[in-house]
Amino acid sequence: MQARLKDEMKQAMRNRDKSRLGVIRLIMSAIKQKEVDERIELDDAQVLAVLDKMLKQRRESIRQYRDADRVDLAEVEEAEVLVIQDFLPQALTEEEIAEMVQAAISDSSASSIKDMGKVMGILRPAMQGRADMAVVSVKIKELLATA
């Protein structure tokens, strides 16, 4: 994953794509910061977690900018989201999310909202970087409320 990021950074430099280059550098910086803080070298799963966190931050910023009528800033964040998503695995569809949630509820024998942590524990590794966990959380609550 990190090798791909470095290759993409070099390609962005060659293409003189300053906006893409800037976002890739932000990603590399976030990865390096986590490696330095925790004194480890990140594997692909941990890099995905960093990318997922960056994506979540951008989505929250977009929402706040839109609420404040700062469309110009929201558009910048949306462009960053598109670049970050290039490095994430293929996103899950609504149907795939629903199937996985239903399977996790069955596997964990969850019967109420109190069991939501068990279900999230099963789903998080499988969905990391492939689905917005806030959406997944809402889906779990819906299904557990009717159970």
N, CA, C and O atoms as a GROMACS GRO file, in nm:
protein
  588
    1MET      N    1   0.083  -0.118   0.000
    1MET     CA    2   0.000   0.000   0.000
    1MET      C    3   0.088   0.126   0.000
    1MET      O    4   0.065   0.219  -0.077
    2GLN      N    5   0.188   0.127   0.087
    2GLN     CA    6   0.275   0.244   0.093
    2GLN      C    7   0.357   0.259  -0.035
    2GLN      O    8   0.386   0.370  -0.079
    3ALA      N    9   0.394   0.147  -0.095
    3ALA     CA   10   0.468   0.152  -0.222
    3ALA      C   11   0.380   0.213  -0.330
    3ALA      O   12   0.427   0.292  -0.413
    4ARG      N   13   0.253   0.176  -0.330
    4ARG     CA   14   0.159   0.233  -0.428
    4ARG      C   15   0.145   0.383  -0.407
    4ARG      O   16   0.140   0.460  -0.503
    5LEU      N   17   0.138   0.425  -0.281
    5LEU     CA   18   0.128   0.568  -0.252
    5LEU      C   19   0.250   0.642  -0.305
    5LEU      O   20   0.237   0.750  -0.363
    6LYS      N   21   0.369   0.585  -0.285
    6LYS     CA   22   0.491   0.650  -0.333
    6LYS      C   23   0.491   0.658  -0.485
    6LYS      O   24   0.530   0.760  -0.542
    7ASP      N   25   0.447   0.551  -0.551
    7ASP     CA   26   0.441   0.552  -0.697
    7ASP      C   27   0.342   0.657  -0.747
    7ASP      O   28   0.370   0.729  -0.844
    8GLU      N   29   0.227   0.666  -0.681
    8GLU     CA   30   0.126   0.765  -0.719
    8GLU      C   31   0.178   0.907  -0.696
    8GLU      O   32   0.147   0.999  -0.772
    9MET      N   33   0.256   0.925  -0.591
    9MET     CA   34   0.313   1.056  -0.562
    9MET      C   35   0.410   1.096  -0.674
    9MET      O   36   0.408   1.209  -0.722
   10LYS      N   37   0.493   1.003  -0.715
   10LYS     CA   38   0.587   1.031  -0.824
   10LYS      C   39   0.512   1.064  -0.953
   10LYS      O   40   0.550   1.155  -1.027
   11GLN      N   41   0.405   0.989  -0.980
   11GLN     CA   42   0.325   1.012  -1.100
   11GLN      C   43   0.259   1.150  -1.096
   11GLN      O   44   0.253   1.220  -1.197
   12ALA      N   45   0.210   1.189  -0.980
   12ALA     CA   46   0.148   1.321  -0.965
   12ALA      C   47   0.251   1.431  -0.986
   12ALA      O   48   0.220   1.536  -1.043
   13MET      N   49   0.375   1.407  -0.942
   13MET     CA   50   0.483   1.504  -0.965
   13MET      C   51   0.511   1.518  -1.114
   13MET      O   52   0.525   1.628  -1.167
   14ARG      N   53   0.520   1.402  -1.182
   14ARG     CA   54   0.545   1.405  -1.326
   14ARG      C   55   0.434   1.477  -1.403
   14ARG      O   56   0.460   1.549  -1.499
   15ASN      N   57   0.310   1.454  -1.359
   15ASN     CA   58   0.195   1.515  -1.427
   15ASN      C   59   0.169   1.659  -1.383
   15ASN      O   60   0.079   1.725  -1.435
   16ARG      N   61   0.247   1.706  -1.289
   16ARG     CA   62   0.230   1.840  -1.232
   16ARG      C   63   0.088   1.862  -1.179
   16ARG      O   64   0.030   1.970  -1.195
   17ASP      N   65   0.035   1.758  -1.116
   17ASP     CA   66  -0.099   1.761  -1.057
   17ASP      C   67  -0.084   1.802  -0.910
   17ASP      O   68  -0.075   1.717  -0.822
   18LYS      N   69  -0.082   1.932  -0.887
   18LYS     CA   70  -0.052   1.983  -0.753
   18LYS      C   71  -0.156   1.943  -0.649
   18LYS      O   72  -0.120   1.912  -0.535
   19SER      N   73  -0.283   1.944  -0.685
   19SER     CA   74  -0.386   1.912  -0.586
   19SER      C   75  -0.376   1.765  -0.543
   19SER      O   76  -0.382   1.735  -0.424
   20ARG      N   77  -0.360   1.674  -0.639
   20ARG     CA   78  -0.347   1.532  -0.607
   20ARG      C   79  -0.218   1.506  -0.528
   20ARG      O   80  -0.218   1.430  -0.431
   21LEU      N   81  -0.112   1.571  -0.569
   21LEU     CA   82   0.016   1.557  -0.500
   21LEU      C   83   0.003   1.602  -0.354
   21LEU      O   84   0.055   1.538  -0.263
   22GLY      N   85  -0.066   1.713  -0.334
   22GLY     CA   86  -0.084   1.764  -0.198
   22GLY      C   87  -0.158   1.666  -0.108
   22GLY      O   88  -0.121   1.646   0.007
   23VAL      N   89  -0.264   1.605  -0.162
   23VAL     CA   90  -0.341   1.509  -0.083
   23VAL      C   91  -0.258   1.384  -0.055
   23VAL      O   92  -0.262   1.331   0.056
   24ILE      N   93  -0.184   1.336  -0.153
   24ILE     CA   94  -0.100   1.218  -0.131
   24ILE      C   95   0.007   1.248  -0.026
   24ILE      O   96   0.038   1.163   0.058
   25ARG      N   97   0.061   1.367  -0.030
   25ARG     CA   98   0.159   1.405   0.073
   25ARG      C   99   0.094   1.409   0.211
   25ARG      O  100   0.157   1.370   0.310
   26LEU      N  101  -0.031   1.456   0.220
   26LEU     CA  102  -0.103   1.455   0.348
   26LEU      C  103  -0.119   1.312   0.399
   26LEU      O  104  -0.101   1.284   0.518
   27ILE      N  105  -0.153   1.221   0.308
   27ILE     CA  106  -0.169   1.081   0.346
   27ILE      C  107  -0.037   1.024   0.396
   27ILE      O  108  -0.032   0.961   0.502
   28MET      N  109   0.070   1.047   0.322
   28MET     CA  110   0.202   0.997   0.361
   28MET      C  111   0.244   1.054   0.497
   28MET      O  112   0.302   0.985   0.580
   29SER      N  113   0.213   1.181   0.518
   29SER     CA  114   0.245   1.246   0.644
   29SER      C  115   0.168   1.184   0.760
   29SER      O  116   0.224   1.160   0.867
   30ALA      N  117   0.041   1.156   0.739
   30ALA     CA  118  -0.041   1.095   0.845
   30ALA      C  119   0.011   0.955   0.879
   30ALA      O  120   0.014   0.916   0.996
   31ILE      N  121   0.050   0.882   0.776
   31ILE     CA  122   0.105   0.747   0.798
   31ILE      C  123   0.236   0.757   0.876
   31ILE      O  124   0.257   0.684   0.973
   32LYS      N  125   0.323   0.846   0.833
   32LYS     CA  126   0.453   0.863   0.900
   32LYS      C  127   0.434   0.907   1.046
   32LYS      O  128   0.504   0.859   1.135
   33GLN      N  129   0.339   0.997   1.068
   33GLN     CA  130   0.312   1.045   1.204
   33GLN      C  131   0.270   0.929   1.295
   33GLN      O  132   0.316   0.918   1.408
   34LYS      N  133   0.182   0.843   1.244
   34LYS     CA  134   0.137   0.729   1.323
   34LYS      C  135   0.253   0.632   1.350
   34LYS      O  136   0.264   0.576   1.459
   35GLU      N  137   0.338   0.612   1.249
   35GLU     CA  138   0.454   0.524   1.267
   35GLU      C  139   0.549   0.579   1.373
   35GLU      O  140   0.600   0.504   1.455
   36VAL      N  141   0.572   0.708   1.371
   36VAL     CA  142   0.662   0.770   1.467
   36VAL      C  143   0.601   0.767   1.607
   36VAL      O  144   0.670   0.736   1.705
   37ASP      N  145   0.472   0.801   1.616
   37ASP     CA  146   0.405   0.804   1.746
   37ASP      C  147   0.405   0.667   1.813
   37ASP      O  148   0.430   0.656   1.934
   38GLU      N  149   0.378   0.563   1.736
   38GLU     CA  150   0.366   0.430   1.793
   38GLU      C  151   0.493   0.345   1.779
   38GLU      O  152   0.498   0.232   1.827
   39ARG      N  153   0.595   0.401   1.714
   39ARG     CA  154   0.723   0.334   1.694
   39ARG      C  155   0.706   0.196   1.628
   39ARG      O  156   0.764   0.096   1.672
   40ILE      N  157   0.626   0.194   1.523
   40ILE     CA  158   0.603   0.071   1.447
   40ILE      C  159   0.601   0.105   1.299
   40ILE      O  160   0.592   0.222   1.260
   41GLU      N  161   0.608   0.001   1.216
   41GLU     CA  162   0.587   0.021   1.074
   41GLU      C  163   0.447  -0.032   1.042
   41GLU      O  164   0.416  -0.147   1.074
   42LEU      N  165   0.365   0.051   0.980
   42LEU     CA  166   0.226   0.016   0.956
   42LEU      C  167   0.213  -0.087   0.844
   42LEU      O  168   0.280  -0.079   0.741
   43ASP      N  169   0.126  -0.185   0.867
   43ASP     CA  170   0.093  -0.278   0.760
   43ASP      C  171  -0.026  -0.222   0.682
   43ASP      O  172  -0.076  -0.115   0.714
   44ASP      N  173  -0.070  -0.294   0.579
   44ASP     CA  174  -0.176  -0.244   0.493
   44ASP      C  175  -0.306  -0.219   0.568
   44ASP      O  176  -0.376  -0.122   0.540
   45ALA      N  177  -0.339  -0.304   0.664
   45ALA     CA  178  -0.462  -0.287   0.741
   45ALA      C  179  -0.457  -0.157   0.823
   45ALA      O  180  -0.557  -0.086   0.834
   46GLN      N  181  -0.341  -0.128   0.879
   46GLN     CA  182  -0.326  -0.007   0.959
   46GLN      C  183  -0.326   0.117   0.869
   46GLN      O  184  -0.378   0.222   0.909
   47VAL      N  185  -0.270   0.106   0.750
   47VAL     CA  186  -0.274   0.217   0.654
   47VAL      C  187  -0.419   0.243   0.614
   47VAL      O  188  -0.460   0.358   0.602
   48LEU      N  189  -0.496   0.137   0.594
   48LEU     CA  190  -0.638   0.153   0.563
   48LEU      C  191  -0.711   0.225   0.675
   48LEU      O  192  -0.798   0.308   0.650
   49ALA      N  193  -0.676   0.194   0.799
   49ALA     CA  194  -0.738   0.260   0.914
   49ALA      C  195  -0.706   0.410   0.912
   49ALA      O  196  -0.793   0.492   0.943
   50VAL      N  197  -0.582   0.446   0.878
   50VAL     CA  198  -0.543   0.587   0.868
   50VAL      C  199  -0.624   0.656   0.758
   50VAL      O  200  -0.675   0.766   0.778
   51LEU      N  201  -0.634   0.590   0.642
   51LEU     CA  202  -0.711   0.647   0.531
   51LEU      C  203  -0.858   0.663   0.568
   51LEU      O  204  -0.921   0.763   0.535
   52ASP      N  205  -0.911   0.564   0.638
   52ASP     CA  206  -1.051   0.568   0.680
   52ASP      C  207  -1.074   0.686   0.775
   52ASP      O  208  -1.175   0.756   0.765
   53LYS      N  209  -0.981   0.707   0.865
   53LYS     CA  210  -0.991   0.819   0.960
   53LYS      C  211  -0.986   0.952   0.885
   53LYS      O  212  -1.061   1.044   0.916
   54MET      N  213  -0.897   0.962   0.788
   54MET     CA  214  -0.886   1.086   0.710
   54MET      C  215  -1.015   1.112   0.633
   54MET      O  216  -1.061   1.226   0.623
   55LEU      N  217  -1.073   1.006   0.579
   55LEU     CA  218  -1.198   1.019   0.505
   55LEU      C  219  -1.310   1.066   0.596
   55LEU      O  220  -1.390   1.152   0.558
   56LYS      N  221  -1.316   1.010   0.714
   56LYS     CA  222  -1.418   1.049   0.812
   56LYS      C  223  -1.402   1.197   0.849
   56LYS      O  224  -1.502   1.269   0.860
   57GLN      N  225  -1.279   1.241   0.869
   57GLN     CA  226  -1.253   1.382   0.902
   57GLN      C  227  -1.300   1.474   0.788
   57GLN      O  228  -1.360   1.579   0.812
   58ARG      N  229  -1.271   1.432   0.665
   58ARG     CA  230  -1.311   1.515   0.550
   58ARG      C  231  -1.462   1.524   0.539
   58ARG      O  232  -1.517   1.631   0.512
   59ARG      N  233  -1.530   1.412   0.560
   59ARG     CA  234  -1.677   1.412   0.552
   59ARG      C  235  -1.738   1.504   0.657
   59ARG      O  236  -1.834   1.576   0.630
   60GLU      N  237  -1.682   1.500   0.777
   60GLU     CA  238  -1.731   1.589   0.884
   60GLU      C  239  -1.705   1.735   0.848
   60GLU      O  240  -1.791   1.821   0.870
   61SER      N  241  -1.588   1.763   0.793
   61SER     CA  242  -1.556   1.901   0.751
   61SER      C  243  -1.651   1.949   0.642
   61SER      O  244  -1.697   2.063   0.645
   62ILE      N  245  -1.680   1.861   0.547
   62ILE     CA  246  -1.773   1.898   0.440
   62ILE      C  247  -1.909   1.934   0.497
   62ILE      O  248  -1.969   2.034   0.458
   63ARG      N  249  -1.956   1.852   0.591
   63ARG     CA  250  -2.086   1.879   0.653
   63ARG      C  251  -2.086   2.014   0.724
   63ARG      O  252  -2.180   2.092   0.711
   64GLN      N  253  -1.980   2.041   0.799
   64GLN     CA  254  -1.971   2.168   0.871
   64GLN      C  255  -1.960   2.287   0.776
   64GLN      O  256  -2.023   2.390   0.799
   65TYR      N  257  -1.881   2.274   0.670
   65TYR     CA  258  -1.868   2.382   0.572
   65TYR      C  259  -2.000   2.410   0.503
   65TYR      O  260  -2.035   2.526   0.480
   66ARG      N  261  -2.074   2.304   0.470
   66ARG     CA  262  -2.204   2.322   0.404
   66ARG      C  263  -2.303   2.391   0.499
   66ARG      O  264  -2.380   2.476   0.457
   67ASP      N  265  -2.299   2.352   0.626
   67ASP     CA  266  -2.387   2.416   0.725
   67ASP      C  267  -2.356   2.564   0.740
   67ASP      O  268  -2.444   2.644   0.769
   68ALA      N  269  -2.229   2.600   0.719
   68ALA     CA  270  -2.186   2.739   0.733
   68ALA      C  271  -2.188   2.814   0.599
   68ALA      O  272  -2.139   2.926   0.590
   69ASP      N  273  -2.245   2.752   0.495
   69ASP     CA  274  -2.251   2.811   0.361
   69ASP      C  275  -2.114   2.846   0.305
   69ASP      O  276  -2.097   2.948   0.238
   70ARG      N  277  -2.016   2.762   0.333
   70ARG     CA  278  -1.882   2.780   0.277
   70ARG      C  279  -1.860   2.672   0.171
   70ARG      O  280  -1.781   2.579   0.190
   71VAL      N  281  -1.931   2.687   0.061
   71VAL     CA  282  -1.927   2.589  -0.047
   71VAL      C  283  -1.786   2.577  -0.104
   71VAL      O  284  -1.745   2.467  -0.142
   72ASP      N  285  -1.713   2.686  -0.110
   72ASP     CA  286  -1.577   2.683  -0.165
   72ASP      C  287  -1.487   2.588  -0.086
   72ASP      O  288  -1.411   2.511  -0.144
   73LEU      N  289  -1.496   2.595   0.046
   73LEU     CA  290  -1.414   2.507   0.130
   73LEU      C  291  -1.464   2.363   0.123
   73LEU      O  292  -1.384   2.269   0.126
   74ALA      N  293  -1.594   2.345   0.114
   74ALA     CA  294  -1.651   2.211   0.104
   74ALA      C  295  -1.604   2.143  -0.024
   74ALA      O  296  -1.576   2.023  -0.024
   75GLU      N  297  -1.595   2.219  -0.133
   75GLU     CA  298  -1.550   2.161  -0.260
   75GLU      C  299  -1.404   2.116  -0.254
   75GLU      O  300  -1.368   2.015  -0.314
   76VAL      N  301  -1.321   2.190  -0.182
   76VAL     CA  302  -1.181   2.150  -0.163
   76VAL      C  303  -1.175   2.017  -0.089
   76VAL      O  304  -1.101   1.927  -0.128
   77GLU      N  305  -1.254   2.006   0.018
   77GLU     CA  306  -1.256   1.882   0.096
   77GLU      C  307  -1.310   1.766   0.012
   77GLU      O  308  -1.261   1.654   0.022
   78GLU      N  309  -1.411   1.792  -0.072
   78GLU     CA  310  -1.467   1.687  -0.157
   78GLU      C  311  -1.363   1.637  -0.258
   78GLU      O  312  -1.359   1.518  -0.288
   79ALA      N  313  -1.281   1.727  -0.307
   79ALA     CA  314  -1.174   1.685  -0.400
   79ALA      C  315  -1.074   1.596  -0.326
   79ALA      O  316  -1.024   1.499  -0.383
   80GLU      N  317  -1.045   1.628  -0.201
   80GLU     CA  318  -0.954   1.545  -0.121
   80GLU      C  319  -1.015   1.407  -0.096
   80GLU      O  320  -0.944   1.306  -0.099
   81VAL      N  321  -1.145   1.403  -0.071
   81VAL     CA  322  -1.215   1.276  -0.049
   81VAL      C  323  -1.198   1.185  -0.170
   81VAL      O  324  -1.174   1.065  -0.155
   82LEU      N  325  -1.210   1.241  -0.290
   82LEU     CA  326  -1.198   1.162  -0.412
   82LEU      C  327  -1.059   1.100  -0.425
   82LEU      O  328  -1.046   0.985  -0.466
   83VAL      N  329  -0.956   1.175  -0.391
   83VAL     CA  330  -0.819   1.123  -0.399
   83VAL      C  331  -0.798   1.014  -0.294
   83VAL      O  332  -0.740   0.910  -0.323
   84ILE      N  333  -0.845   1.037  -0.172
   84ILE     CA  334  -0.828   0.937  -0.066
   84ILE      C  335  -0.901   0.809  -0.103
   84ILE      O  336  -0.850   0.700  -0.079
   85GLN      N  337  -1.020   0.822  -0.162
   85GLN     CA  338  -1.098   0.703  -0.200
   85GLN      C  339  -1.027   0.619  -0.307
   85GLN      O  340  -1.051   0.499  -0.318
   86ASP      N  341  -0.940   0.682  -0.385
   86ASP     CA  342  -0.864   0.608  -0.486
   86ASP      C  343  -0.777   0.499  -0.423
   86ASP      O  344  -0.746   0.399  -0.488
   87PHE      N  345  -0.738   0.518  -0.298
   87PHE     CA  346  -0.648   0.425  -0.232
   87PHE      C  347  -0.722   0.325  -0.142
   87PHE      O  348  -0.659   0.237  -0.083
   88LEU      N  349  -0.852   0.339  -0.132
   88LEU     CA  350  -0.931   0.248  -0.051
   88LEU      C  351  -0.987   0.136  -0.139
   88LEU      O  352  -1.002   0.154  -0.260
   89PRO      N  353  -1.017   0.022  -0.079
   89PRO     CA  354  -1.078  -0.087  -0.158
   89PRO      C  355  -1.216  -0.046  -0.209
   89PRO      O  356  -1.272   0.055  -0.165
   90GLN      N  357  -1.270  -0.123  -0.303
   90GLN     CA  358  -1.401  -0.096  -0.359
   90GLN      C  359  -1.505  -0.085  -0.248
   90GLN      O  360  -1.512  -0.171  -0.161
   91ALA      N  361  -1.585   0.020  -0.252
   91ALA     CA  362  -1.687   0.043  -0.149
   91ALA      C  363  -1.797  -0.063  -0.158
   91ALA      O  364  -1.828  -0.114  -0.266
   92LEU      N  365  -1.854  -0.096  -0.043
   92LEU     CA  366  -1.962  -0.192  -0.038
   92LEU      C  367  -2.093  -0.126  -0.079
   92LEU      O  368  -2.114  -0.008  -0.054
   93THR      N  369  -2.180  -0.202  -0.143
   93THR     CA  370  -2.314  -0.151  -0.178
   93THR      C  371  -2.404  -0.160  -0.056
   93THR      O  372  -2.371  -0.226   0.043
   94GLU      N  373  -2.518  -0.094  -0.064
   94GLU     CA  374  -2.616  -0.099   0.046
   94GLU      C  375  -2.658  -0.244   0.075
   94GLU      O  376  -2.672  -0.285   0.190
   95GLU      N  377  -2.678  -0.322  -0.033
   95GLU     CA  378  -2.721  -0.460  -0.017
   95GLU      C  379  -2.613  -0.544   0.052
   95GLU      O  380  -2.643  -0.626   0.139
   96GLU      N  381  -2.487  -0.522   0.013
   96GLU     CA  382  -2.377  -0.596   0.075
   96GLU      C  383  -2.364  -0.561   0.223
   96GLU      O  384  -2.340  -0.647   0.306
   97ILE      N  385  -2.381  -0.433   0.254
   97ILE     CA  386  -2.375  -0.390   0.394
   97ILE      C  387  -2.487  -0.457   0.473
   97ILE      O  388  -2.463  -0.509   0.582
   98ALA      N  389  -2.608  -0.455   0.418
   98ALA     CA  390  -2.722  -0.516   0.487
   98ALA      C  391  -2.698  -0.665   0.511
   98ALA      O  392  -2.727  -0.716   0.620
   99GLU      N  393  -2.646  -0.736   0.411
   99GLU     CA  394  -2.618  -0.879   0.426
   99GLU      C  395  -2.514  -0.905   0.534
   99GLU      O  396  -2.530  -0.994   0.618
  100MET      N  397  -2.406  -0.825   0.532
  100MET     CA  398  -2.299  -0.845   0.630
  100MET      C  399  -2.347  -0.815   0.771
  100MET      O  400  -2.311  -0.885   0.865
  101VAL      N  401  -2.429  -0.710   0.786
  101VAL     CA  402  -2.484  -0.675   0.918
  101VAL      C  403  -2.572  -0.788   0.968
  101VAL      O  404  -2.561  -0.830   1.083
  102GLN      N  405  -2.659  -0.837   0.881
  102GLN     CA  406  -2.750  -0.946   0.920
  102GLN      C  407  -2.670  -1.071   0.962
  102GLN      O  408  -2.704  -1.136   1.061
  103ALA      N  409  -2.566  -1.103   0.886
  103ALA     CA  410  -2.483  -1.219   0.918
  103ALA      C  411  -2.411  -1.200   1.052
  103ALA      O  412  -2.401  -1.293   1.131
  104ALA      N  413  -2.361  -1.079   1.076
  104ALA     CA  414  -2.290  -1.052   1.202
  104ALA      C  415  -2.384  -1.060   1.321
  104ALA      O  416  -2.346  -1.107   1.428
  105ILE      N  417  -2.507  -1.013   1.303
  105ILE     CA  418  -2.606  -1.022   1.411
  105ILE      C  419  -2.634  -1.169   1.443
  105ILE      O  420  -2.644  -1.208   1.559
  106SER      N  421  -2.648  -1.249   1.338
  106SER     CA  422  -2.673  -1.393   1.358
  106SER      C  423  -2.553  -1.460   1.425
  106SER      O  424  -2.570  -1.537   1.519
  107ASP      N  425  -2.432  -1.430   1.377
  107ASP     CA  426  -2.311  -1.492   1.431
  107ASP      C  427  -2.288  -1.459   1.578
  107ASP      O  428  -2.242  -1.543   1.655
  108SER      N  429  -2.321  -1.336   1.615
  108SER     CA  430  -2.296  -1.292   1.753
  108SER      C  431  -2.416  -1.319   1.844
  108SER      O  432  -2.410  -1.292   1.964
  109SER      N  433  -2.524  -1.370   1.788
  109SER     CA  434  -2.649  -1.396   1.864
  109SER      C  435  -2.698  -1.269   1.932
  109SER      O  436  -2.751  -1.274   2.043
  110ALA      N  437  -2.680  -1.154   1.866
  110ALA     CA  438  -2.723  -1.026   1.921
  110ALA      C  439  -2.875  -1.020   1.920
  110ALA      O  440  -2.940  -1.062   1.824
  111SER      N  441  -2.931  -0.967   2.029
  111SER     CA  442  -3.076  -0.960   2.038
  111SER      C  443  -3.127  -0.822   2.073
  111SER      O  444  -3.247  -0.796   2.061
  112SER      N  445  -3.039  -0.732   2.115
  112SER     CA  446  -3.082  -0.596   2.149
  112SER      C  447  -2.970  -0.497   2.122
  112SER      O  448  -2.859  -0.534   2.085
  113ILE      N  449  -3.002  -0.370   2.141
  113ILE     CA  450  -2.906  -0.262   2.120
  113ILE      C  451  -2.783  -0.282   2.210
  113ILE      O  452  -2.673  -0.238   2.176
  114LYS      N  453  -2.802  -0.346   2.324
  114LYS     CA  454  -2.691  -0.369   2.416
  114LYS      C  455  -2.580  -0.455   2.353
  114LYS      O  456  -2.464  -0.448   2.394
  115ASP      N  457  -2.617  -0.534   2.254
  115ASP     CA  458  -2.521  -0.623   2.187
  115ASP      C  459  -2.454  -0.558   2.066
  115ASP      O  460  -2.383  -0.625   1.992
  116MET      N  461  -2.476  -0.429   2.047
  116MET     CA  462  -2.423  -0.360   1.929
  116MET      C  463  -2.270  -0.368   1.922
  116MET      O  464  -2.213  -0.379   1.814
  117GLY      N  465  -2.204  -0.362   2.036
  117GLY     CA  466  -2.057  -0.368   2.040
  117GLY      C  467  -2.004  -0.498   1.982
  117GLY      O  468  -1.903  -0.499   1.912
  118LYS      N  469  -2.073  -0.610   2.012
  118LYS     CA  470  -2.032  -0.739   1.958
  118LYS      C  471  -2.041  -0.738   1.805
  118LYS      O  472  -1.950  -0.784   1.736
  119VAL      N  473  -2.152  -0.684   1.755
  119VAL     CA  474  -2.175  -0.682   1.610
  119VAL      C  475  -2.071  -0.592   1.542
  119VAL      O  476  -2.014  -0.629   1.440
  120MET      N  477  -2.046  -0.475   1.600
  120MET     CA  478  -1.946  -0.383   1.543
  120MET      C  479  -1.808  -0.446   1.547
  120MET      O  480  -1.729  -0.426   1.455
  121GLY      N  481  -1.778  -0.521   1.650
  121GLY     CA  482  -1.649  -0.589   1.661
  121GLY      C  483  -1.626  -0.688   1.548
  121GLY      O  484  -1.514  -0.706   1.501
  122ILE      N  485  -1.734  -0.753   1.505
  122ILE     CA  486  -1.724  -0.848   1.394
  122ILE      C  487  -1.711  -0.773   1.262
  122ILE      O  488  -1.632  -0.812   1.176
  123LEU      N  489  -1.788  -0.666   1.246
  123LEU     CA  490  -1.796  -0.596   1.117
  123LEU      C  491  -1.679  -0.503   1.088
  123LEU      O  492  -1.636  -0.491   0.973
  124ARG      N  493  -1.626  -0.438   1.190
  124ARG     CA  494  -1.523  -0.336   1.167
  124ARG      C  495  -1.405  -0.387   1.085
  124ARG      O  496  -1.367  -0.321   0.988
  125PRO      N  497  -1.344  -0.501   1.119
  125PRO     CA  498  -1.230  -0.546   1.037
  125PRO      C  499  -1.268  -0.576   0.892
  125PRO      O  500  -1.190  -0.549   0.800
  126ALA      N  501  -1.386  -0.630   0.871
  126ALA     CA  502  -1.429  -0.667   0.737
  126ALA      C  503  -1.467  -0.546   0.652
  126ALA      O  504  -1.455  -0.549   0.529
  127MET      N  505  -1.513  -0.441   0.717
  127MET     CA  506  -1.564  -0.324   0.643
  127MET      C  507  -1.469  -0.205   0.645
  127MET      O  508  -1.499  -0.103   0.583
  128GLN      N  509  -1.357  -0.216   0.713
  128GLN     CA  510  -1.263  -0.104   0.726
  128GLN      C  511  -1.225  -0.049   0.588
  128GLN      O  512  -1.170  -0.121   0.505
  129GLY      N  513  -1.255   0.077   0.567
  129GLY     CA  514  -1.220   0.143   0.442
  129GLY      C  515  -1.315   0.113   0.328
  129GLY      O  516  -1.300   0.168   0.219
  130ARG      N  517  -1.411   0.026   0.351
  130ARG     CA  518  -1.504  -0.011   0.243
  130ARG      C  519  -1.644   0.041   0.266
  130ARG      O  520  -1.727   0.039   0.175
  131ALA      N  521  -1.672   0.090   0.389
  131ALA     CA  522  -1.804   0.142   0.420
  131ALA      C  523  -1.792   0.248   0.528
  131ALA      O  524  -1.702   0.243   0.611
  132ASP      N  525  -1.883   0.344   0.525
  132ASP     CA  526  -1.888   0.447   0.628
  132ASP      C  527  -1.947   0.381   0.753
  132ASP      O  528  -2.063   0.340   0.753
  133MET      N  529  -1.868   0.370   0.857
  133MET     CA  530  -1.911   0.298   0.976
  133MET      C  531  -2.030   0.366   1.045
  133MET      O  532  -2.103   0.300   1.118
  134ALA      N  533  -2.051   0.495   1.023
  134ALA     CA  534  -2.169   0.563   1.078
  134ALA      C  535  -2.296   0.507   1.013
  134ALA      O  536  -2.396   0.486   1.080
  135VAL      N  537  -2.290   0.482   0.882
  135VAL     CA  538  -2.403   0.423   0.811
  135VAL      C  539  -2.427   0.281   0.860
  135VAL      O  540  -2.541   0.240   0.881
  136VAL      N  541  -2.319   0.207   0.879
  136VAL     CA  542  -2.329   0.070   0.928
  136VAL      C  543  -2.391   0.068   1.068
  136VAL      O  544  -2.475  -0.016   1.097
  137SER      N  545  -2.351   0.161   1.151
  137SER     CA  546  -2.405   0.171   1.287
  137SER      C  547  -2.556   0.194   1.285
  137SER      O  548  -2.629   0.132   1.362
  138VAL      N  549  -2.601   0.282   1.198
  138VAL     CA  550  -2.745   0.309   1.186
  138VAL      C  551  -2.818   0.181   1.143
  138VAL      O  552  -2.925   0.149   1.196
  139LYS      N  553  -2.760   0.110   1.048
  139LYS     CA  554  -2.821  -0.014   0.998
  139LYS      C  555  -2.831  -0.117   1.109
  139LYS      O  556  -2.933  -0.185   1.122
  140ILE      N  557  -2.727  -0.130   1.189
  140ILE     CA  558  -2.728  -0.225   1.301
  140ILE      C  559  -2.838  -0.187   1.399
  140ILE      O  560  -2.913  -0.273   1.445
  141LYS      N  561  -2.847  -0.058   1.432
  141LYS     CA  562  -2.951  -0.013   1.527
  141LYS      C  563  -3.090  -0.043   1.474
  141LYS      O  564  -3.177  -0.086   1.549
  142GLU      N  565  -3.111  -0.021   1.344
  142GLU     CA  566  -3.242  -0.050   1.285
  142GLU      C  567  -3.277  -0.199   1.301
  142GLU      O  568  -3.388  -0.233   1.344
  143LEU      N  569  -3.183  -0.285   1.267
  143LEU     CA  570  -3.210  -0.428   1.272
  143LEU      C  571  -3.223  -0.481   1.416
  143LEU      O  572  -3.304  -0.570   1.442
  144LEU      N  573  -3.145  -0.426   1.507
  144LEU     CA  574  -3.154  -0.472   1.646
  144LEU      C  575  -3.280  -0.417   1.714
  144LEU      O  576  -3.334  -0.481   1.804
  145ALA      N  577  -3.327  -0.301   1.672
  145ALA     CA  578  -3.448  -0.245   1.731
  145ALA      C  579  -3.572  -0.327   1.694
  145ALA      O  580  -3.667  -0.337   1.771
  146THR      N  581  -3.568  -0.387   1.574
  146THR     CA  582  -3.683  -0.467   1.531
  146THR      C  583  -3.671  -0.612   1.579
  146THR      O  584  -3.766  -0.690   1.567
  147ALA      N  585  -3.555  -0.648   1.631
  147ALA     CA  586  -3.533  -0.787   1.674
  147ALA      C  587  -3.605  -0.817   1.805
  147ALA      O  588  -3.597  -0.929   1.855
   0.00000   0.00000   0.00000
